[in-house]
Amino acid sequence: MNVPASSQQMCCLGFAKDFSTAGKLSEEITGYVRVKNVGDEIGHVRKFGNAGDGIAFSPGETEYFYINDGECLEIVDGSFNIMY
C-alpha cells in the first residue's frame, strides 16, 4: 500500500480554558501546552518575568510549547485558549 507522506502535530488531549485577562496564569499550566489566539486581533504571550514584548499570535494562530515546572505563562494582551 502506498501512503502519502504527511506531517502531524500530536499530543494527548488535555484540559483547555479561555483566558482574556492580562497577567500571570496559573502555575499548574506546565508541561506540553497548546496556545491558540481566539481573538480578532494580534495577541501576545510571554514567559512570566521576561521583559520582552512576548510572542505575537495572529488571529487563529496556534503554537505548541513546553513549559517547565516553576515557569509560568503571562498574557500580555489578547484572548487565548490554552490546553495543558
Secondary structure, DSSP 8 states (H G I E B T S, - for coil): ---------------EEEE-S-EE--TT--EEEEEEE-SSS-EEEEETT--S--EEE-TT-EEEEEE-TT--EEEEES-EEEE-
